[in-house]
Structures are given as C-alpha cells and as structure tokens.
Amino acid sequence: FTSIFGAQFIIGSLVAKSMQNAVGFGVGIGGGMVSAQTLQPLDLLVVQANTNMLTSHFVSLACLLWLTRMVDKLDPPSLEEDL
C-alpha cells in the first residue's frame, strides 16, 4: 500500500525537477546540444501515467473487495417463516 504512494511521490518529484531543469538547456558547457541519453520530461510523464494507472487499479480493487465484504455481511430475509 505505501509502496504505491511512495512511487507516486518519487515520480512526482522527479517530474518537477526535470521540468525545472528543462528551462535552462541552452546554458552551460554543451552550448545547447542535448544528448540522446538525457532524461526528458516526457519520459517521466509516461512513467507517472503508468503509476497513476497502477494506483487507480489498486484503489478500485480495494473498494471492490470492501464492498463485497459488506454485501456478504448482509443477512437476506428468510423465506421459511412466510410458509
């Protein structure tokens, strides 16, 4: 449970850092040249979308299991007393 939210936090902070660093690509020793090995913000957004989908599936599964447990606890009316 906590590992899913930890992954969300890590990906969110990495996306925020990469977005801040994306503004200053032209400054520095490279002179505006960005290598293919550089981590792009779009790559991190794809990973964040995957963790968002994983989280939504986990939450929906937990809700389904909770609702199933609550429905199983309900006592249906007995038909034997009516006869």
PDB file of N, CA, C and O in Angstrom:
ATOM      1  N   PHE A   1       0.820  -1.195   0.000  1.00  0.00           N
ATOM      2  CA  PHE A   1       0.000   0.000   0.000  1.00  0.00           C
ATOM      3  C   PHE A   1       0.863   1.257   0.000  1.00  0.00           C
ATOM      4  O   PHE A   1       0.666   2.158  -0.816  1.00  0.00           O
ATOM      5  N   THR A   2       1.807   1.307   0.911  1.00  0.00           N
ATOM      6  CA  THR A   2       2.654   2.501   0.996  1.00  0.00           C
ATOM      7  C   THR A   2       3.655   2.568  -0.144  1.00  0.00           C
ATOM      8  O   THR A   2       4.120   3.656  -0.486  1.00  0.00           O
ATOM      9  N   SER A   3       3.998   1.437  -0.738  1.00  0.00           N
ATOM     10  CA  SER A   3       4.950   1.463  -1.848  1.00  0.00           C
ATOM     11  C   SER A   3       4.352   2.137  -3.079  1.00  0.00           C
ATOM     12  O   SER A   3       5.075   2.767  -3.851  1.00  0.00           O
ATOM     13  N   ILE A   4       3.047   2.012  -3.267  1.00  0.00           N
ATOM     14  CA  ILE A   4       2.398   2.670  -4.408  1.00  0.00           C
ATOM     15  C   ILE A   4       2.429   4.181  -4.222  1.00  0.00           C
ATOM     16  O   ILE A   4       2.726   4.919  -5.161  1.00  0.00           O
ATOM     17  N   PHE A   5       2.123   4.642  -3.012  1.00  0.00           N
ATOM     18  CA  PHE A   5       2.153   6.080  -2.767  1.00  0.00           C
ATOM     19  C   PHE A   5       3.587   6.609  -2.750  1.00  0.00           C
ATOM     20  O   PHE A   5       3.822   7.760  -3.117  1.00  0.00           O
ATOM     21  N   GLY A   6       4.541   5.787  -2.329  1.00  0.00           N
ATOM     22  CA  GLY A   6       5.944   6.170  -2.403  1.00  0.00           C
ATOM     23  C   GLY A   6       6.408   6.331  -3.841  1.00  0.00           C
ATOM     24  O   GLY A   6       7.154   7.257  -4.160  1.00  0.00           O
ATOM     25  N   ALA A   7       5.962   5.425  -4.710  1.00  0.00           N
ATOM     26  CA  ALA A   7       6.302   5.540  -6.130  1.00  0.00           C
ATOM     27  C   ALA A   7       5.696   6.801  -6.726  1.00  0.00           C
ATOM     28  O   ALA A   7       6.334   7.472  -7.538  1.00  0.00           O
ATOM     29  N   GLN A   8       4.472   7.131  -6.333  1.00  0.00           N
ATOM     30  CA  GLN A   8       3.838   8.362  -6.814  1.00  0.00           C
ATOM     31  C   GLN A   8       4.642   9.584  -6.386  1.00  0.00           C
ATOM     32  O   GLN A   8       4.830  10.510  -7.175  1.00  0.00           O
ATOM     33  N   PHE A   9       5.115   9.592  -5.151  1.00  0.00           N
ATOM     34  CA  PHE A   9       5.888  10.722  -4.638  1.00  0.00           C
ATOM     35  C   PHE A   9       7.218  10.856  -5.369  1.00  0.00           C
ATOM     36  O   PHE A   9       7.618  11.961  -5.735  1.00  0.00           O
ATOM     37  N   ILE A  10       7.901   9.739  -5.583  1.00  0.00           N
ATOM     38  CA  ILE A  10       9.196   9.778  -6.262  1.00  0.00           C
ATOM     39  C   ILE A  10       9.039  10.257  -7.697  1.00  0.00           C
ATOM     40  O   ILE A  10       9.798  11.118  -8.144  1.00  0.00           O
ATOM     41  N   ILE A  11       8.082   9.723  -8.416  1.00  0.00           N
ATOM     42  CA  ILE A  11       7.880  10.124  -9.809  1.00  0.00           C
ATOM     43  C   ILE A  11       7.457  11.587  -9.886  1.00  0.00           C
ATOM     44  O   ILE A  11       7.918  12.323 -10.759  1.00  0.00           O
ATOM     45  N   GLY A  12       6.590  12.007  -8.983  1.00  0.00           N
ATOM     46  CA  GLY A  12       6.163  13.404  -8.984  1.00  0.00           C
ATOM     47  C   GLY A  12       7.308  14.364  -8.740  1.00  0.00           C
ATOM     48  O   GLY A  12       7.403  15.400  -9.398  1.00  0.00           O
ATOM     49  N   SER A  13       8.186  14.030  -7.794  1.00  0.00           N
ATOM     50  CA  SER A  13       9.323  14.917  -7.527  1.00  0.00           C
ATOM     51  C   SER A  13      10.322  14.898  -8.671  1.00  0.00           C
ATOM     52  O   SER A  13      10.925  15.929  -8.971  1.00  0.00           O
ATOM     53  N   LEU A  14      10.517  13.746  -9.324  1.00  0.00           N
ATOM     54  CA  LEU A  14      11.412  13.695 -10.480  1.00  0.00           C
ATOM     55  C   LEU A  14      10.865  14.498 -11.657  1.00  0.00           C
ATOM     56  O   LEU A  14      11.622  15.168 -12.359  1.00  0.00           O
ATOM     57  N   VAL A  15       9.569  14.430 -11.869  1.00  0.00           N
ATOM     58  CA  VAL A  15       8.959  15.216 -12.952  1.00  0.00           C
ATOM     59  C   VAL A  15       9.114  16.697 -12.661  1.00  0.00           C
ATOM     60  O   VAL A  15       9.417  17.477 -13.564  1.00  0.00           O
ATOM     61  N   ALA A  16       8.910  17.093 -11.416  1.00  0.00           N
ATOM     62  CA  ALA A  16       9.055  18.511 -11.066  1.00  0.00           C
ATOM     63  C   ALA A  16      10.497  18.984 -11.271  1.00  0.00           C
ATOM     64  O   ALA A  16      10.719  20.080 -11.785  1.00  0.00           O
ATOM     65  N   LYS A  17      11.470  18.172 -10.875  1.00  0.00           N
ATOM     66  CA  LYS A  17      12.869  18.544 -11.062  1.00  0.00           C
ATOM     67  C   LYS A  17      13.245  18.599 -12.537  1.00  0.00           C
ATOM     68  O   LYS A  17      13.987  19.486 -12.957  1.00  0.00           O
ATOM     69  N   SER A  18      12.738  17.654 -13.323  1.00  0.00           N
ATOM     70  CA  SER A  18      13.088  17.653 -14.749  1.00  0.00           C
ATOM     71  C   SER A  18      12.440  18.824 -15.479  1.00  0.00           C
ATOM     72  O   SER A  18      13.013  19.357 -16.430  1.00  0.00           O
ATOM     73  N   MET A  19      11.255  19.224 -15.043  1.00  0.00           N
ATOM     74  CA  MET A  19      10.614  20.389 -15.655  1.00  0.00           C
ATOM     75  C   MET A  19      11.387  21.665 -15.325  1.00  0.00           C
ATOM     76  O   MET A  19      11.489  22.556 -16.168  1.00  0.00           O
ATOM     77  N   GLN A  20      11.928  21.766 -14.118  1.00  0.00           N
ATOM     78  CA  GLN A  20      12.718  22.944 -13.744  1.00  0.00           C
ATOM     79  C   GLN A  20      14.028  22.982 -14.520  1.00  0.00           C
ATOM     80  O   GLN A  20      14.477  24.058 -14.912  1.00  0.00           O
ATOM     81  N   ASN A  21      14.645  21.833 -14.746  1.00  0.00           N
ATOM     82  CA  ASN A  21      15.911  21.777 -15.463  1.00  0.00           C
ATOM     83  C   ASN A  21      15.725  21.924 -16.964  1.00  0.00           C
ATOM     84  O   ASN A  21      16.679  22.261 -17.665  1.00  0.00           O
ATOM     85  N   ALA A  22      14.524  21.680 -17.479  1.00  0.00           N
ATOM     86  CA  ALA A  22      14.285  21.756 -18.923  1.00  0.00           C
ATOM     87  C   ALA A  22      14.376  23.184 -19.428  1.00  0.00           C
ATOM     88  O   ALA A  22      14.627  23.391 -20.615  1.00  0.00           O
ATOM     89  N   VAL A  23      14.181  24.178 -18.570  1.00  0.00           N
ATOM     90  CA  VAL A  23      14.206  25.576 -18.993  1.00  0.00           C
ATOM     91  C   VAL A  23      15.614  26.001 -19.369  1.00  0.00           C
ATOM     92  O   VAL A  23      15.783  26.759 -20.325  1.00  0.00           O
ATOM     93  N   GLY A  24      16.631  25.539 -18.654  1.00  0.00           N
ATOM     94  CA  GLY A  24      17.991  26.007 -18.877  1.00  0.00           C
ATOM     95  C   GLY A  24      18.857  25.092 -19.709  1.00  0.00           C
ATOM     96  O   GLY A  24      20.053  24.994 -19.436  1.00  0.00           O
ATOM     97  N   PHE A  25      18.321  24.414 -20.715  1.00  0.00           N
ATOM     98  CA  PHE A  25      19.122  23.500 -21.522  1.00  0.00           C
ATOM     99  C   PHE A  25      20.191  24.225 -22.336  1.00  0.00           C
ATOM    100  O   PHE A  25      21.263  23.663 -22.560  1.00  0.00           O
ATOM    101  N   GLY A  26      19.938  25.439 -22.780  1.00  0.00           N
ATOM    102  CA  GLY A  26      20.890  26.139 -23.635  1.00  0.00           C
ATOM    103  C   GLY A  26      22.088  26.685 -22.887  1.00  0.00           C
ATOM    104  O   GLY A  26      23.066  27.078 -23.523  1.00  0.00           O
ATOM    105  N   VAL A  27      22.055  26.728 -21.585  1.00  0.00           N
ATOM    106  CA  VAL A  27      23.128  27.312 -20.789  1.00  0.00           C
ATOM    107  C   VAL A  27      24.091  26.214 -20.364  1.00  0.00           C
ATOM    108  O   VAL A  27      23.658  25.126 -19.984  1.00  0.00           O
ATOM    109  N   GLY A  28      25.389  26.485 -20.422  1.00  0.00           N
ATOM    110  CA  GLY A  28      26.361  25.537 -19.900  1.00  0.00           C
ATOM    111  C   GLY A  28      27.405  25.158 -20.926  1.00  0.00           C
ATOM    112  O   GLY A  28      27.546  25.810 -21.961  1.00  0.00           O
ATOM    113  N   ILE A  29      28.132  24.101 -20.629  1.00  0.00           N
ATOM    114  CA  ILE A  29      29.253  23.683 -21.463  1.00  0.00           C
ATOM    115  C   ILE A  29      28.767  23.139 -22.804  1.00  0.00           C
ATOM    116  O   ILE A  29      29.427  23.340 -23.823  1.00  0.00           O
ATOM    117  N   GLY A  30      27.634  22.460 -22.819  1.00  0.00           N
ATOM    118  CA  GLY A  30      27.145  21.837 -24.042  1.00  0.00           C
ATOM    119  C   GLY A  30      26.776  22.838 -25.113  1.00  0.00           C
ATOM    120  O   GLY A  30      26.766  22.485 -26.293  1.00  0.00           O
ATOM    121  N   GLY A  31      26.474  24.062 -24.757  1.00  0.00           N
ATOM    122  CA  GLY A  31      26.135  25.077 -25.741  1.00  0.00           C
ATOM    123  C   GLY A  31      24.833  24.810 -26.465  1.00  0.00           C
ATOM    124  O   GLY A  31      24.706  25.149 -27.641  1.00  0.00           O
ATOM    125  N   GLY A  32      23.869  24.214 -25.797  1.00  0.00           N
ATOM    126  CA  GLY A  32      22.571  23.996 -26.414  1.00  0.00           C
ATOM    127  C   GLY A  32      22.400  22.613 -27.004  1.00  0.00           C
ATOM    128  O   GLY A  32      21.302  22.273 -27.445  1.00  0.00           O
ATOM    129  N   MET A  33      23.444  21.806 -27.028  1.00  0.00           N
ATOM    130  CA  MET A  33      23.334  20.449 -27.563  1.00  0.00           C
ATOM    131  C   MET A  33      22.883  19.513 -26.450  1.00  0.00           C
ATOM    132  O   MET A  33      23.502  19.460 -25.387  1.00  0.00           O
ATOM    133  N   VAL A  34      21.813  18.783 -26.692  1.00  0.00           N
ATOM    134  CA  VAL A  34      21.282  17.846 -25.710  1.00  0.00           C
ATOM    135  C   VAL A  34      21.519  16.445 -26.253  1.00  0.00           C
ATOM    136  O   VAL A  34      21.107  16.127 -27.368  1.00  0.00           O
ATOM    137  N   SER A  35      22.181  15.612 -25.465  1.00  0.00           N
ATOM    138  CA  SER A  35      22.467  14.262 -25.933  1.00  0.00           C
ATOM    139  C   SER A  35      21.209  13.401 -25.871  1.00  0.00           C
ATOM    140  O   SER A  35      20.230  13.744 -25.208  1.00  0.00           O
ATOM    141  N   ALA A  36      21.262  12.290 -26.569  1.00  0.00           N
ATOM    142  CA  ALA A  36      20.117  11.373 -26.587  1.00  0.00           C
ATOM    143  C   ALA A  36      19.973  10.648 -25.250  1.00  0.00           C
ATOM    144  O   ALA A  36      18.915  10.085 -24.968  1.00  0.00           O
ATOM    145  N   GLN A  37      21.022  10.652 -24.423  1.00  0.00           N
ATOM    146  CA  GLN A  37      20.991   9.966 -23.140  1.00  0.00           C
ATOM    147  C   GLN A  37      20.302  10.782 -22.057  1.00  0.00           C
ATOM    148  O   GLN A  37      20.021  10.256 -20.980  1.00  0.00           O
ATOM    149  N   THR A  38      20.024  12.053 -22.319  1.00  0.00           N
ATOM    150  CA  THR A  38      19.415  12.924 -21.319  1.00  0.00           C
ATOM    151  C   THR A  38      17.985  12.484 -21.043  1.00  0.00           C
ATOM    152  O   THR A  38      17.234  12.139 -21.956  1.00  0.00           O
ATOM    153  N   LEU A  39      17.630  12.504 -19.777  1.00  0.00           N
ATOM    154  CA  LEU A  39      16.274  12.128 -19.375  1.00  0.00           C
ATOM    155  C   LEU A  39      15.321  13.274 -19.700  1.00  0.00           C
ATOM    156  O   LEU A  39      15.465  14.378 -19.174  1.00  0.00           O
ATOM    157  N   GLN A  40      14.375  13.014 -20.544  1.00  0.00           N
ATOM    158  CA  GLN A  40      13.429  14.029 -20.988  1.00  0.00           C
ATOM    159  C   GLN A  40      12.206  14.046 -20.065  1.00  0.00           C
ATOM    160  O   GLN A  40      11.834  13.012 -19.512  1.00  0.00           O
ATOM    161  N   PRO A  41      11.579  15.220 -19.896  1.00  0.00           N
ATOM    162  CA  PRO A  41      10.363  15.284 -19.060  1.00  0.00           C
ATOM    163  C   PRO A  41       9.238  14.398 -19.584  1.00  0.00           C
ATOM    164  O   PRO A  41       8.442  13.882 -18.799  1.00  0.00           O
ATOM    165  N   LEU A  42       9.162  14.217 -20.889  1.00  0.00           N
ATOM    166  CA  LEU A  42       8.107  13.367 -21.455  1.00  0.00           C
ATOM    167  C   LEU A  42       8.274  11.917 -21.013  1.00  0.00           C
ATOM    168  O   LEU A  42       7.286  11.222 -20.774  1.00  0.00           O
ATOM    169  N   ASP A  43       9.521  11.460 -20.904  1.00  0.00           N
ATOM    170  CA  ASP A  43       9.767  10.095 -20.436  1.00  0.00           C
ATOM    171  C   ASP A  43       9.239   9.900 -19.019  1.00  0.00           C
ATOM    172  O   ASP A  43       8.636   8.874 -18.705  1.00  0.00           O
ATOM    173  N   LEU A  44       9.474  10.892 -18.176  1.00  0.00           N
ATOM    174  CA  LEU A  44       8.990  10.791 -16.800  1.00  0.00           C
ATOM    175  C   LEU A  44       7.472  10.885 -16.724  1.00  0.00           C
ATOM    176  O   LEU A  44       6.856  10.268 -15.855  1.00  0.00           O
ATOM    177  N   LEU A  45       6.868  11.646 -17.620  1.00  0.00           N
ATOM    178  CA  LEU A  45       5.406  11.727 -17.623  1.00  0.00           C
ATOM    179  C   LEU A  45       4.781  10.393 -18.019  1.00  0.00           C
ATOM    180  O   LEU A  45       3.705  10.044 -17.533  1.00  0.00           O
ATOM    181  N   VAL A  46       5.445   9.649 -18.896  1.00  0.00           N
ATOM    182  CA  VAL A  46       4.951   8.313 -19.258  1.00  0.00           C
ATOM    183  C   VAL A  46       5.013   7.387 -18.051  1.00  0.00           C
ATOM    184  O   VAL A  46       4.083   6.619 -17.803  1.00  0.00           O
ATOM    185  N   VAL A  47       6.108   7.459 -17.300  1.00  0.00           N
ATOM    186  CA  VAL A  47       6.231   6.630 -16.093  1.00  0.00           C
ATOM    187  C   VAL A  47       5.201   7.054 -15.054  1.00  0.00           C
ATOM    188  O   VAL A  47       4.627   6.208 -14.369  1.00  0.00           O
ATOM    189  N   GLN A  48       4.963   8.357 -14.933  1.00  0.00           N
ATOM    190  CA  GLN A  48       3.961   8.829 -13.978  1.00  0.00           C
ATOM    191  C   GLN A  48       2.564   8.371 -14.391  1.00  0.00           C
ATOM    192  O   GLN A  48       1.751   8.029 -13.532  1.00  0.00           O
ATOM    193  N   ALA A  49       2.275   8.358 -15.677  1.00  0.00           N
ATOM    194  CA  ALA A  49       0.967   7.861 -16.134  1.00  0.00           C
ATOM    195  C   ALA A  49       0.795   6.390 -15.786  1.00  0.00           C
ATOM    196  O   ALA A  49      -0.299   5.962 -15.416  1.00  0.00           O
ATOM    197  N   ASN A  50       1.867   5.614 -15.901  1.00  0.00           N
ATOM    198  CA  ASN A  50       1.782   4.197 -15.548  1.00  0.00           C
ATOM    199  C   ASN A  50       1.557   4.006 -14.054  1.00  0.00           C
ATOM    200  O   ASN A  50       0.775   3.141 -13.660  1.00  0.00           O
ATOM    201  N   THR A  51       2.222   4.792 -13.217  1.00  0.00           N
ATOM    202  CA  THR A  51       1.997   4.659 -11.778  1.00  0.00           C
ATOM    203  C   THR A  51       0.617   5.167 -11.386  1.00  0.00           C
ATOM    204  O   THR A  51       0.017   4.654 -10.441  1.00  0.00           O
ATOM    205  N   ASN A  52       0.102   6.171 -12.102  1.00  0.00           N
ATOM    206  CA  ASN A  52      -1.269   6.617 -11.847  1.00  0.00           C
ATOM    207  C   ASN A  52      -2.266   5.512 -12.161  1.00  0.00           C
ATOM    208  O   ASN A  52      -3.230   5.310 -11.423  1.00  0.00           O
ATOM    209  N   MET A  53      -2.034   4.796 -13.261  1.00  0.00           N
ATOM    210  CA  MET A  53      -2.940   3.702 -13.619  1.00  0.00           C
ATOM    211  C   MET A  53      -2.836   2.565 -12.607  1.00  0.00           C
ATOM    212  O   MET A  53      -3.847   1.958 -12.254  1.00  0.00           O
ATOM    213  N   LEU A  54      -1.634   2.273 -12.140  1.00  0.00           N
ATOM    214  CA  LEU A  54      -1.451   1.243 -11.121  1.00  0.00           C
ATOM    215  C   LEU A  54      -2.176   1.621  -9.835  1.00  0.00           C
ATOM    216  O   LEU A  54      -2.813   0.774  -9.208  1.00  0.00           O
ATOM    217  N   THR A  55      -2.081   2.880  -9.444  1.00  0.00           N
ATOM    218  CA  THR A  55      -2.757   3.349  -8.232  1.00  0.00           C
ATOM    219  C   THR A  55      -4.271   3.267  -8.383  1.00  0.00           C
ATOM    220  O   THR A  55      -4.966   2.853  -7.455  1.00  0.00           O
ATOM    221  N   SER A  56      -4.781   3.657  -9.539  1.00  0.00           N
ATOM    222  CA  SER A  56      -6.236   3.609  -9.732  1.00  0.00           C
ATOM    223  C   SER A  56      -6.757   2.172  -9.721  1.00  0.00           C
ATOM    224  O   SER A  56      -7.840   1.911  -9.197  1.00  0.00           O
ATOM    225  N   HIS A  57      -5.997   1.243 -10.292  1.00  0.00           N
ATOM    226  CA  HIS A  57      -6.413  -0.154 -10.250  1.00  0.00           C
ATOM    227  C   HIS A  57      -6.372  -0.692  -8.816  1.00  0.00           C
ATOM    228  O   HIS A  57      -7.246  -1.460  -8.415  1.00  0.00           O
ATOM    229  N   PHE A  58      -5.366  -0.294  -8.054  1.00  0.00           N
ATOM    230  CA  PHE A  58      -5.283  -0.738  -6.660  1.00  0.00           C
ATOM    231  C   PHE A  58      -6.455  -0.215  -5.847  1.00  0.00           C
ATOM    232  O   PHE A  58      -7.061  -0.962  -5.079  1.00  0.00           O
ATOM    233  N   VAL A  59      -6.777   1.059  -6.010  1.00  0.00           N
ATOM    234  CA  VAL A  59      -7.883   1.655  -5.251  1.00  0.00           C
ATOM    235  C   VAL A  59      -9.210   1.009  -5.645  1.00  0.00           C
ATOM    236  O   VAL A  59     -10.040   0.728  -4.780  1.00  0.00           O
ATOM    237  N   SER A  60      -9.418   0.773  -6.938  1.00  0.00           N
ATOM    238  CA  SER A  60     -10.678   0.152  -7.360  1.00  0.00           C
ATOM    239  C   SER A  60     -10.788  -1.288  -6.860  1.00  0.00           C
ATOM    240  O   SER A  60     -11.876  -1.734  -6.494  1.00  0.00           O
ATOM    241  N   LEU A  61      -9.677  -2.012  -6.840  1.00  0.00           N
ATOM    242  CA  LEU A  61      -9.698  -3.379  -6.315  1.00  0.00           C
ATOM    243  C   LEU A  61      -9.973  -3.387  -4.812  1.00  0.00           C
ATOM    244  O   LEU A  61     -10.724  -4.229  -4.319  1.00  0.00           O
ATOM    245  N   ALA A  62      -9.365  -2.450  -4.088  1.00  0.00           N
ATOM    246  CA  ALA A  62      -9.613  -2.369  -2.650  1.00  0.00           C
ATOM    247  C   ALA A  62     -11.079  -2.021  -2.373  1.00  0.00           C
ATOM    248  O   ALA A  62     -11.685  -2.589  -1.464  1.00  0.00           O
ATOM    249  N   CYS A  63     -11.648  -1.104  -3.138  1.00  0.00           N
ATOM    250  CA  CYS A  63     -13.069  -0.756  -2.963  1.00  0.00           C
ATOM    251  C   CYS A  63     -13.973  -1.933  -3.298  1.00  0.00           C
ATOM    252  O   CYS A  63     -14.961  -2.171  -2.603  1.00  0.00           O
ATOM    253  N   LEU A  64     -13.652  -2.665  -4.343  1.00  0.00           N
ATOM    254  CA  LEU A  64     -14.448  -3.827  -4.723  1.00  0.00           C
ATOM    255  C   LEU A  64     -14.430  -4.883  -3.627  1.00  0.00           C
ATOM    256  O   LEU A  64     -15.468  -5.451  -3.286  1.00  0.00           O
ATOM    257  N   LEU A  65     -13.248  -5.143  -3.076  1.00  0.00           N
ATOM    258  CA  LEU A  65     -13.162  -6.135  -2.006  1.00  0.00           C
ATOM    259  C   LEU A  65     -13.908  -5.686  -0.757  1.00  0.00           C
ATOM    260  O   LEU A  65     -14.550  -6.500  -0.094  1.00  0.00           O
ATOM    261  N   TRP A  66     -13.831  -4.403  -0.429  1.00  0.00           N
ATOM    262  CA  TRP A  66     -14.551  -3.883   0.735  1.00  0.00           C
ATOM    263  C   TRP A  66     -16.058  -3.978   0.526  1.00  0.00           C
ATOM    264  O   TRP A  66     -16.784  -4.401   1.426  1.00  0.00           O
ATOM    265  N   LEU A  67     -16.537  -3.585  -0.667  1.00  0.00           N
ATOM    266  CA  LEU A  67     -17.975  -3.669  -0.944  1.00  0.00           C
ATOM    267  C   LEU A  67     -18.466  -5.110  -0.955  1.00  0.00           C
ATOM    268  O   LEU A  67     -19.571  -5.390  -0.490  1.00  0.00           O
ATOM    269  N   THR A  68     -17.663  -6.023  -1.477  1.00  0.00           N
ATOM    270  CA  THR A  68     -18.040  -7.438  -1.473  1.00  0.00           C
ATOM    271  C   THR A  68     -18.164  -7.956  -0.050  1.00  0.00           C
ATOM    272  O   THR A  68     -19.084  -8.713   0.260  1.00  0.00           O
ATOM    273  N   ARG A  69     -17.242  -7.551   0.816  1.00  0.00           N
ATOM    274  CA  ARG A  69     -17.309  -7.960   2.217  1.00  0.00           C
ATOM    275  C   ARG A  69     -18.556  -7.401   2.899  1.00  0.00           C
ATOM    276  O   ARG A  69     -19.202  -8.092   3.686  1.00  0.00           O
ATOM    277  N   MET A  70     -18.889  -6.144   2.593  1.00  0.00           N
ATOM    278  CA  MET A  70     -20.071  -5.531   3.208  1.00  0.00           C
ATOM    279  C   MET A  70     -21.357  -6.199   2.718  1.00  0.00           C
ATOM    280  O   MET A  70     -22.291  -6.379   3.499  1.00  0.00           O
ATOM    281  N   VAL A  71     -21.416  -6.563   1.452  1.00  0.00           N
ATOM    282  CA  VAL A  71     -22.614  -7.226   0.915  1.00  0.00           C
ATOM    283  C   VAL A  71     -22.746  -8.624   1.501  1.00  0.00           C
ATOM    284  O   VAL A  71     -23.854  -9.074   1.790  1.00  0.00           O
ATOM    285  N   ASP A  72     -21.621  -9.314   1.678  1.00  0.00           N
ATOM    286  CA  ASP A  72     -21.676 -10.657   2.269  1.00  0.00           C
ATOM    287  C   ASP A  72     -22.125 -10.627   3.720  1.00  0.00           C
ATOM    288  O   ASP A  72     -22.676 -11.612   4.211  1.00  0.00           O
ATOM    289  N   LYS A  73     -21.903  -9.530   4.410  1.00  0.00           N
ATOM    290  CA  LYS A  73     -22.337  -9.414   5.802  1.00  0.00           C
ATOM    291  C   LYS A  73     -23.840  -9.195   5.931  1.00  0.00           C
ATOM    292  O   LYS A  73     -24.407  -9.430   6.998  1.00  0.00           O
ATOM    293  N   LEU A  74     -24.489  -8.751   4.864  1.00  0.00           N
ATOM    294  CA  LEU A  74     -25.933  -8.512   4.912  1.00  0.00           C
ATOM    295  C   LEU A  74     -26.662  -9.840   5.096  1.00  0.00           C
ATOM    296  O   LEU A  74     -26.288 -10.851   4.501  1.00  0.00           O
ATOM    297  N   ASP A  75     -27.694  -9.828   5.916  1.00  0.00           N
ATOM    298  CA  ASP A  75     -28.473 -11.037   6.160  1.00  0.00           C
ATOM    299  C   ASP A  75     -29.736 -10.940   5.324  1.00  0.00           C
ATOM    300  O   ASP A  75     -30.597 -10.102   5.591  1.00  0.00           O
ATOM    301  N   PRO A  76     -29.854 -11.797   4.305  1.00  0.00           N
ATOM    302  CA  PRO A  76     -31.069 -11.722   3.484  1.00  0.00           C
ATOM    303  C   PRO A  76     -32.276 -12.200   4.288  1.00  0.00           C
ATOM    304  O   PRO A  76     -32.135 -13.027   5.189  1.00  0.00           O
ATOM    305  N   PRO A  77     -33.457 -11.685   3.966  1.00  0.00           N
ATOM    306  CA  PRO A  77     -34.656 -12.124   4.697  1.00  0.00           C
ATOM    307  C   PRO A  77     -34.944 -13.600   4.467  1.00  0.00           C
ATOM    308  O   PRO A  77     -34.754 -14.122   3.368  1.00  0.00           O
ATOM    309  N   SER A  78     -35.393 -14.244   5.491  1.00  0.00           N
ATOM    310  CA  SER A  78     -35.683 -15.669   5.418  1.00  0.00           C
ATOM    311  C   SER A  78     -37.058 -15.892   4.816  1.00  0.00           C
ATOM    312  O   SER A  78     -38.002 -15.179   5.157  1.00  0.00           O
ATOM    313  N   LEU A  79     -37.188 -16.869   3.928  1.00  0.00           N
ATOM    314  CA  LEU A  79     -38.461 -17.194   3.297  1.00  0.00           C
ATOM    315  C   LEU A  79     -39.185 -18.330   4.033  1.00  0.00           C
ATOM    316  O   LEU A  79     -40.351 -18.600   3.744  1.00  0.00           O
ATOM    317  N   GLU A  80     -38.525 -18.986   4.961  1.00  0.00           N
ATOM    318  CA  GLU A  80     -39.127 -20.120   5.657  1.00  0.00           C
ATOM    319  C   GLU A  80     -40.250 -19.683   6.600  1.00  0.00           C
ATOM    320  O   GLU A  80     -41.190 -20.446   6.823  1.00  0.00           O
ATOM    321  N   GLU A  81     -40.172 -18.488   7.148  1.00  0.00           N
ATOM    322  CA  GLU A  81     -41.180 -18.035   8.100  1.00  0.00           C
ATOM    323  C   GLU A  81     -42.489 -17.677   7.380  1.00  0.00           C
ATOM    324  O   GLU A  81     -43.560 -17.712   7.987  1.00  0.00           O
ATOM    325  N   ASP A  82     -42.404 -17.339   6.106  1.00  0.00           N
ATOM    326  CA  ASP A  82     -43.601 -16.948   5.359  1.00  0.00           C
ATOM    327  C   ASP A  82     -44.482 -18.145   5.006  1.00  0.00           C
ATOM    328  O   ASP A  82     -45.668 -17.969   4.728  1.00  0.00           O
ATOM    329  N   LEU A  83     -43.931 -19.350   5.010  1.00  0.00           N
ATOM    330  CA  LEU A  83     -44.700 -20.526   4.594  1.00  0.00           C
ATOM    331  C   LEU A  83     -45.538 -21.046   5.673  1.00  0.00           C
ATOM    332  O   LEU A  83     -46.246 -22.035   5.482  1.00  0.00           O
TER     333      LEU A  83
END
